[in-house]
Amino acid sequence: MKLIEISRGLSREVGRLHFGGPVTHVYNPLVYARAPHELYLERWGSGARPAVLLGMNPGPFGMAQTGVPFGDVELVRDWLGIRAKVLKPDPEHPKRPVQGFECPRSEVSGARLWGWARERYRSPERFFARFFVVNYCPLAFMEASGKNRTPDKLPASEREPLFAACDEALRRLVAALRPARVIGVGSFAKQRARFALDDFGLPVGSILHPSPASPLANRDWAKTVERQLAEQGVDLDGL
C-alpha cells in the first residue's frame, strides 16, 4: 500500500537523525507502534478524499501510545476499530511510559478531534469519505523532566533535516491521496503545508488546534472548527 510505503520511508529517514539537549528521549511510533499505525493506514487511507487534516507531531497520550494521529486510546479502539500490539521505545522515558492500548490517560486533543468526528459523522466510513488525518512529523520529543518539546522549538541544525524529510513525505502523501485541500490543525501545520506543497496549487488552510493549552479550544472547539471549515469553503456533508 502506498501510504505504508511512505510511512516506512519517512521512518527510516528520521531514524537517521540525531537530537541533542534539552531533548533526552525521542519516540518514533512508526517503529514501536507500527502494527496499529499501519492498520490505520490500511483501513482508512485508501482512495482520494476532499481534505487532509494535518497535525504537528505525536502527543504523549495519543499517537505515542496508539500509533494513530491524535490517537486517544478509547476512540481509536472503540470507534476506529483499531487495536494491535505496541512495543516499547528504546530508550523509554521513565516519566513517559508507553502502555499502548492499556494507557489509562485520555489524549484531550484526540478526544476532541475524533469525538467531533464521531458526533458529526457517526461512522468512521462517513468521516473518512471526507477527511484523512495525519501528522506532519512522526517523532515525539521529551526533555529530562518529561516535558514535551515540539518540533518548532528544536535548534535550526536539527529542524532543517527533520523538516526536509517530513516535507517530502507530505508531498508524497498528498500525491497519493489527491485531496482538494490540506487543512493544518494549528498554525504550525498550516505553515509547513504551505511550504512543502507550494508547487501543488492546493488551497491550504487551518483550524484551531484542540489542545487544552488553548483557551479558545476550551470553549466549544467543535463549533469553532465547523465555522472555520465553512469559512474555507469546506462542505462538511457533501462529497
N, C-alpha and C positions, 0 to 999 in steps of 0.2 A: 504494500500500500504506500502511496506517495507521501502521505503525512508522516508515516512511521520512518520512511527513508530520510525525510527532512529532519525529524526529531533526533534520530540516531547520529546523523551528520553533525548537527548542532552540538549534541552531547560530546562527541569526540573533539570538536573544535574548542569548546570551553574547558574541556578536561585537560587541555594542554597549558592552560593559563595558570599564572601564579599570582597570589594576592598577599599583601603584607599588612602589618598593623595599621589601624587598630583591629582589623579583621583577624580573628583567630581560627574560625571554622567556616567552611564553605560547604553547603549541602547542594547536591545535584540529584533531585528526584527523578530525572530522566534515567539515572542509573539504578539507584536502590529501590525506587518505586516504579520501575519500568513496566511491570505487569499491569497495574491499574491504569497507568498513563497510556499505554498502547491499546488497552481495551477501550478507553475513552476515545482515542483516535479512530479505532476500527468501527466502533458502534455509531459514533456521532459525527465523524469527519469526512464522510463520503458525499461527493456531489457539491454543486455550486449552491450558494445561498446569498441573499441580498446584502448581508452585513457581517463583518468580523468585529467582535468586541475584543480589544487588545488591552490586557492588563500589564502591570510593570514586571513583577517577579514573584516567586512563591512566598506566601505568608507562613509563619511557623506552625500554625494550626490548620492550615488549608492544604495547599499543594505540597508543602513539605511533608505532610502526613499521608496524603492520598494519591499524589501524582497527578491530580486534576486541578486546572486553574481555578482559583477561588474555592478550592475543594473542601468545603465544610463536610465533615465525616457523615453526618446524618443524611444530608441531602444527596451527596454522591452515592451513598449506599442505597437509600430508600427511594429516591426519585430518579436518579440517573441509572440506577440498577448496576452499579459498578462496585465490585469488591474483589480484591486479589491480594496475593501475598506481597507485603512490603518488607524489605530487608533493612539493615541499619547502615547509615552513612558511616564512613571511616575517614577521620575520627568523628565521633559523636560528641556534641557539646553536652557536658553534664547537666546544664540548666535547660537544654532544649532537646530532650529525648524524642526520638521518633518511635511512636507507638502504632503507627499505621491506623487501621480501622478500629483499633482499641483505644484510640486517643479520646479522652473524655471531654476535652475542651472544644467549644464551638469556635469556628472562624467567623467573626462578626461580618466582615466584608463578604465572605462567601455565603453566609446565611442570608444576607440582604440581596445579593445578586441572584443566586439560584432560588431563593424564596420568592423573589419577584417573578422570576420565570415560571415557577410552579403556579403561583397565584393567577398570573395573567393567562398562561397557555395551557395549564392543567396537565398536559402530557409533554414529555421531552420531545416527542416527534414533531409536535406543532412548534415548539420553540426552535428546534434545530433546523426546521424548514426555513427559518428567517435569519438565524444567527449562528455563528460559531464563536466559541470563547477560547482564547489562547493568551499566554503570557509572552511578552517581548523577550525577557531574559529568563532562562530556566534555573538560575542559581539563587540561593538564599545565603546572605552574608551575616555573620554574627560576631559580635565583639566578646571579649572575655566575660563581661557581665551578663551575657545572654541577650543584650540589646540588638535589635535588628538594625542592619545598616543597608540602606537602599543603594542600588547601583549608581545613581547620580551623585552619591557622596563619595565614591571611590576617587582616588587621585587620577589625573588625566592619563598617566602612563599605564594604568590598569584599565581605565574606562575604554580607551580607544580600541585595543584589540578585542575586548569583550563586545563592544557595540558593533564592531565590524562583523563579527560572527553572527550576532543577533540580527543585524540589518539584512544580511544575506539570507538567513533562514526565513525572515519575514517576507522578503521578496519571493522566495520560492513557494512559501505557503500561499501567498496571495495569487501567484500564478496558477497554483493547483486548484484553489477554491473558487477563483474568479468572482469575488464579491463585487457588488455595485459600489460599496463604500467600506471604509475602515473607520471605526469609532474607538478612540482611545478612552479607556476607563481612567480618567485623570489626565492632567496636563502633560506629564512626562511621556506617557504612551503616545499621546497625540503628536508631540514634538518629534519623537523617534520615528513614528509612522510617516510623518510629512517628509522627513529627511530621507528615509530608506526608500520610500515609494514615489519620489519626486518625478520619475520618468513614467509612472504608470497612468497618470491622468485621472486618478480616482479622487473623489471627494474624501477628505479626512477631517473628521470632527472629533468631539469629545463629549463625555458625560461626566457628571460628578462622581468622584471615587466614593465607594460606600464605606470607607474607613471610619471607625468610631472616633478617630482623632479629628475628624472634620465636623465642626458644629453644624454646618448645613446638612451633612449626611445624617445627622441625628434627628432631623426634623422632616420626616416623611420622605426618605430618599427615593422611594419608588415613584411617588407623584412628581418629584422634581425631575427625575430621569425621563419619565414619559413625556413631560413637557419639553425637555431638551431634545429628545429624539424627534418629536413632532416638529419643532422649530427647524431641524435639519432636513426635513422632508422625508423622514423615515415613516413608512406606513406600517404600523405595528401589527396590523391584522391581515393586510393583503400580501400577496406573493409577487 
